[in-house]
Amino acid sequence: MNRIYCSVVAAAILLVLAPVASGAQDSATPNLTDQRDPDFCGAGGAGCDPTDVQQWKAIGNRLADLSSADLSQYAYACAKHADWKKVCETDPVAVLKRLGIEGY
């Protein structure tokens, strides 16, 4: 009987402490949904893109008529590959081809 009582008490303690521990973990972990909230970041979360990516998006918009998805791919690639700077500044379609994106 003592063994059953101990098991029930242990289970009760776990049931009480488990939600508290998981709640603490959730509050410590950044929530990407909150960071990409349209009220905070704008449509599609673009306002929360890093500054260099936003700058490449502006350049890409001036140089070519790209879909928003392709513009984002172009901007992130140019921000990541400093050695592509010359091509990024002149030919977004060439950058997209390097990424395997065709159709322009």
C-alpha positions, -999 to +999 in steps of 0.1 A: +000+000+000+029+023+008+044+018-026+011+028-043+008+059-022+044+069-031+036+064-068+005+085-066+023+113-048+052+112-073+027+113-102+009+143-086+041+162-082+051+156-118+017+167-130+020+199-110+057+207-119+057+197-156+035+226-168+055+251-147+088+239-161+075+239-197+061+274-192+095+286-180+111+271-211+086+287-234+091+321-220+129+318-223+127+307-260+121+335-285+089+330-305+095+337-341+058+342-347+059+372-323+089+386-341+072+384-375+039+398-364+025+419-393+016+447-369+052+449-359+071+438-390+048+447-418+035+424-445+053+391-447+076+401-419+098+420-443+104+448-418+121+424-395+147+413-421+183+423-413+193+457-425+216+444-452+189+422-466+165+452-467+191+472-486+195+444-512+158+442-515+157+479-524+184+475-550+167+444-564+134+463-567+152+491-587+170+467-610+143+440-619+107+431-616+110+401-593+083+382-573+085+389-536+098+353-530+125+357-556+134+392-544+139+377-509+161+349-522+182+374-542+185+398-511+195+370-487+220+356-512+236+390-518+238+396-481+254+362-475+279+363-504+300+394-503+320+381-533+289+383-554+286+421-548+294+432-584+268+408-599+242+417-572+246+454-580+240+449-617+222+417-625+197+401-601+186+375-627+222+362-627+221+359-589+189+339-592+204+316-618+233+309-594+207+299-569+190+276-594+159+299-599+150+302-636+122+319-655+135+355-659 
